[in-house]
Structure formats: structure tokens, C-alpha cells
């Protein structure tokens, strides 16, 4: 054995990467299995109109663009809640994608805004994020032996993205992902909090965490600063045949607008879905509530509005609607789960998911 070969193997061993050194680079190899996106073997979840507007990754349909306010349509290009799912026995998985916008917010990570998370068999394995030109190029090692594994790629929470290809080992199998516990998705409508601000990772929004715990599909229709309960959005949401609707939009409208829009939004859903569960969440805790009555007043009023509205609906015969006290999702004692006094960090979304979980289980009749 020559000294050059000895040095090469020694370097690989030192860095714990002998197998990597001896393998051809998956991303550049001419022998890799390259699955251009979209492809029927890559299941897209979380984007309700994907098949209609194929292959654009967005959260609202193009045919309804003119019915939405411009900021809502712009936010619909963010892919929050979108997931790519499949099974494969490849021990390595590569990704090539492009982000058209690499700008960043001060209170949210680049990965959360613009990146991908990869989960293998429901366990976090790693992330990818764009370089300065917006290119996302990543290879993950996901196992050491050939065995079918469930793969979920979580799409960015606060940016749009174009997926170019998923790359696997040349002889890898690709199979459909496993079914969810319910065939229909849970649909969430709300504000920036619903959209995922400010989770550190795409897989750590409240909805994503609940999805893994309960094996539920979900659609995220949170629109940062623009969850105002408007009729055009209610009409769009009502196109989705859901297992449950979660109306979580208390964060953006004034107390008066919230009071006026909530009944209309629910009525729009009930025109099509008479027995689909609807959960109405009240505000969680804001630290500003402890400062002045002025800050506490609107949140208290929204809690009262939501709670009384649900009580009235149930008295009128709607047994499939329920109120979720937001203080069960994030309380004063859990306020350290906020990144700026308003938006959740990843821990805050864990608190929210734990608080919402029993209500979702009850609505969907899932075992504890």
C-alpha cells in the first residue's frame, strides 16, 4: 500500500468518515437516481391545491388570486406546512432546490424561514438552507443498511421555494409513504403564529409537531399579519374537505373585527360541512397583558367573544364545534416560550401543541 493511500485512509478514519470517503458523491454522480420534481413517486402533503397548480408550491389556488388581497396572495407563496413524503431504502438522500428570496427576519432563523428539515421514521435527521444565491444543495446520510425508511421533507415556513430534484442511490427503491390516521387533513387558519413564526425549524411549528404525534395530515393557512377572517379566505378554506378545521386567527384582527367575522367564517364552513369538527382557539398569554388594562382588554374581549360564540352555537344544536382556551396552549408561566413577547419559539410551539392535543384527539376521536 502506497503512502498516499495510507494517508488518505488515515484521514478518513480520523474524521469518522471512511465510508463517505470511499463512496462517490451522491449529488454529482452520474449513477445516482435523480427524481425530478414533481414526480408521482414524491407525495406532496399540506398544499391543498398542488395538483391543480402543479408543480408550483403555494398555499392558495391561482384561479382565486384576484379574490384575495395582495398581501395574502404574496404570503400564499410561502410553503408553510408543505411536505414531501416517500419511502426509500437509499442510505443517502440528496436535495436540490432554489429559494427566490434569501432575506431574513431578526427574530427567526434562516432554516425556519427558508430551509428544509428531513425526518426519517418520524425522527429529525438534519436541515438544509440556501446559500447567498438562493441555492439549496444538501446530502444527508440516513442509514448504514438497506431498509425501507419513511422520509418527510418539511418545506420552508416563511419563503417560497422551487424543488429541482431529490437524489437517491442508483438502485434505491421508492415507495408510497404510510397512510395517516385520518384520510382528510386538519386545516389551520390564522396569523403569523399559525404560519410558524418563529419556529427555528420547519418541522417545529405547532402543526408539524401535532402531525407527528397524532399521525395526521395538515394544511397551514396562516398568513402573517393578515389573518383577518375575510370572506374570500373563508370561501377558499371551505373548498378543503377536512377532518377538522382549527380557526386560530385571533392574533391579527381588532376585537371588533374578530367579533364580526367569526360567525360568518363558521357559517361559510357549515354550509358545506355540517358535522366536521371546528375548534376555535382563544388568545394565548401575552406578557403585555400584565402591564396595562389597555393591553389586556382586547385579548380578554377576544377570549370572551370566542367562548360565547361557541357556547351559543352549541346551544343552537352544533355539537361539532368547541372552544380551546389559548391559556391552555401558552400560559403566563410559559411566556419564556415566546421570542419577542408575541410569537412562539420552538419551545413555545411545543407548549401550544401539548395544549391543543387533547382537544384535537377528542374532536377526531383518537385514543389518548
N, C-alpha and C positions, 0 to 999 in steps of 0.2 A: 504494500500500500504506500503510495507516494505521500510526501509530507503535505502537499496541497490538499489531498483528500482527507488526511488525518486532521488537518487544521479545520477543514470545512465541517467534518462530523463533530469535532470537539466544540466548535462554536454553536452548532445546532443544539447539542446536548446541554451546554451551559444555559442557554435561554429556554430550555424546555420545549424546543420546537423541532425536534428531529423529524417527526412525521410531516410537518409543514414544509421543511426544507427539501424533503425528498419528493414532495408532490408538486405537480405543475400548478401554476397559479390558475385558479378556477375562473377568474374574471377574464383573463386574456387567452386562455387555452382554446385552441380550435376544436378540441374534442369535448368541450363542455356542452351540456344540454341547455340551450338558450330558449326560454319561453317568452316570446314577445307578448307584451300586454296591449290589448286584452286577449285572453285565451280562455276557452271554456274550462280548461283544467284548473284555472285560478278563480276560485269563488269570491265574488265581491259581496260583502255584507255591510250594512249600515248606510248605504246610499240608495234611497228608495227608488229613484228614477234612473239608476245607472243603465239599465237595459234600454230605456227609452232614448237616452242621450249618449249612448255608447260611442266612444270609450272615454268621454270626458268625466273626470272625477269632480263632482259637485253635489250640493245637497238639495237643490231645488231644480225643477224642470225648466228647460229653455222655453217651452211653449207658454209658460206663465210669467216670463220675465217682465213683461210690461205691466203686470198687475202688482208688482212689488215696488216699494220704494228703493231708490238706487243704493242706499247703504245696505239694505237687506240682501239685495242681489249680489253686491260685492262680497259680503260675508258668506254667502252661499257657495262661493268658490273655495272657501276653507273646507278641508276634508274631515273635520272633527267627527269621530265615530266611524269613519270608514275603515274597513279591514279587508285584507286579502288572506284567504284561508285555503289550505290544501293539506294533503298528507304526502310525505315522501320518505324514502329510505336513504336519501342522499345524506352523507355526513357533513357536507358543506353546502351552504346556501349563499348565493350572491344576489346583489340588487343593484340595478342602475336606474336612477330616477333624476328628475330635474325640478328644482324649485324656482319659480319665476321671480320670487321676492325673498331676499335674504336679510331684510331689515329686521331689527329686533326691538322688543319692549324691555324696559328696565326691570320689570318685576316678573319676567318669565324666561325660562331657559331657551336656548336655541333648539334643543332637542324637542321640548314640549311644543314650541311654535312650529318648527319647520322639519322636524325629524321623524324617523320611524322607530318603533320598538318591534323586536321579534320575540315572540313567546313560543316555546316548544313544550308540547304536552301541558299547556297552561302555566308554564314557569318562565319567568323572564330570563332571557339569554343575552340581550345586548341591544344596542341602538345604532342608528346612523343619522347623520346630519349633513347639510350642504356645506361645500367649501365656498370661497368668496365669489365664485362664478355661478353658484347655484347647483352645481353637480353633486349628486349623492351617489357615491360608489362605495360599496361595502361588501365584505365577505365574512360570514360567520361560520365557525366550526360548531356543529350542533350535536355531534356524537362521534364515537370511535368505532361503532359497529353498524352494520347494515340492519336497520329495523325501521319499520314504518313509524313516523312521528307526526303528530298534529302540529301544524305550523300556522301561526297567526301573525301577520304583519299589521301593526297599527299605524294608520296614516296620520299626518300632522294635524294638530288641533287648531292652529291659527294661520295657516298658509295653504295656498293651493299647491298641487304637485302633479307632475306627469310621470307615470311609471313607464320606463322603456322596456325593461326585461327583468325576469327572475332567472337566475343561472344555477344549475344543478350539475352534479357529476354526470358524465355522459350516459351511463347505463342506469340512471336513477328511475325509480317508479314514481308516478304521480297519481294519486287517487283523491276522490272527493273527501272533504272534511266530515267529521261526525255530525249528526243532527243535534239541534238544540232541544232543550226540554219542552219548549213550545214552538210550534211551527211558525207563528207570527211574531214579529218583533215588538219590543216595548218602545214606544215613541215618546221622546222627551222634547218638550218645547220650553224655551226660556231665554235667559240673558247670557252675558259673558260667563257667569258662574256655571250655567248649564253647558256652554260651549267648551269649557275646560280650563278657563283662566283661574288660577295659574298653576296647573299641574306641571311638574318637572318633566314628565314623560307622557307621550300619547296614551300609553296603557294605564295611566294612573288617574284619569278622570273618574268621577263618581260612577258614571255609567259603565265604564270599562271594568272597573273593579266588581261591580254588581254582576256584570255579564259573566265574568269568570266564576264567581262564587255560585251563581244560580244556573249557569249554563243557558243563558238567554241571549238571543239576538237583540240588538237595539239600534235605534236611529236617533242621532243627536241633531236636533233643530234648535240649538241655542244660538242666538245672534247678538253678539257683543254690543251692548248699549242700545239695542234695537228690538228687544223682546217686549213689544207693546200690546200684544194681544189683538192685532188688527185683523179685520175680516179676510183679507187676501191670504194671510198665513193660515187662518183657521180653515179656509176652503182647501188649501193645499194639504194641510195635515189630515183633513178628512178623506183625502184620496187614499191614505195608507190604511190597509186592513191590519190593525194592530191587535196584539194580545192585551195591551194596556196602554193608556195614554197618561203621561205624567205632565201636568201643567205646572211649570216651575218658574213662571215669568214675573214673579213679584219684584224682582230687583230693579227693573227699568221704569215702569210707569209711575206716575204720581198716584197717590191713594185714590184720587177721584177717577182717574183713567182706569185704574185696576178694577175699581168697583163697577164701572160702566161696561168694561169689555169682558169680564169673566163670564157673566151669564150668556152673552152672545156667542162666545167661543165654545162653551159647553153645548149650547143649543145646536150649533153647527155640527158638532161631532155626533150628537144624539139623533140628528136627522137620519144618519146612516147606520149608526151602531147603537142599538137600544140597550144592549146588555154588556158591552165591552167595558171593563173596569176603567174608571177615571180617578186618578189620585191628584188632589190639589194640595200643593205644598205651601205652607206659610213661610214667612221670612225666618231665616236663622239669625243668630245673635251678631249684632254689630257693636264693636266697642264704643262707638259714638253714642249709643243709647244711654250710656252711663253719665254722659256729660250734661245734656240739657233736655228739657221736655220737648223742645223743638225737634231735636234729632230722633227722639224716641217715638214721637207722635205718629209719623207716617207709617213706621213699621208696625206699631201696635194696631193702627187702623187697618192695615192690610191683613194682619192676622185675624182680626175680628171679621173683616169682610169675607175672607176665605172660609172661616169656620162657620159663620152664619149662613153663607150661601149653600154650603154642603148640607148643613142641617135642614135648611128649607127644601132642598132638592130631595133629600131622603124622606122628609115628611110628605112630600108630594108623590112619593112612590118610586123614586130612583134608588134602588138598593145597591147599585153598582158604582156608586161614587163615594169617595171617602176623603177625609181631610187628614193631612200629615202635618203635625206641628213642627215647624222648622227648628224649634229649640230642641227637639229630639235628635235633629241631624247635626247641629253645631250649637253648643250652649256657651254661656259665659265662661265656664270653666275650661272650655276647649278653644277659646279665642286665639291661642297660640298656633292654631291650625290655619290662621289667615296670614297672607303675605303682605297685605297693605291695609288691614283693617276692614276689608270688603271681600276680596277674592281668596279662595282657598289655595293653600299649597297642597302638596300631595297628601300630607297627613290630614289636613282638613277635609279633603275629599274622602279619605278613609272613614273619618267620623261621619260624614254625610251618608256614605254608603251603608255603614252599620246602622244608622238611624232609619234609613229608608227600607232596608232589607226586610224587616218583619212585615211591613205594610205591603210590600210587593209580593212576598210569599203568600200572604193572606188573600190578596186580590187575585192571584193566579193559582191559588190552591196548591201551592208547592209545600212539600213537607219541610218542617224545620230542620 
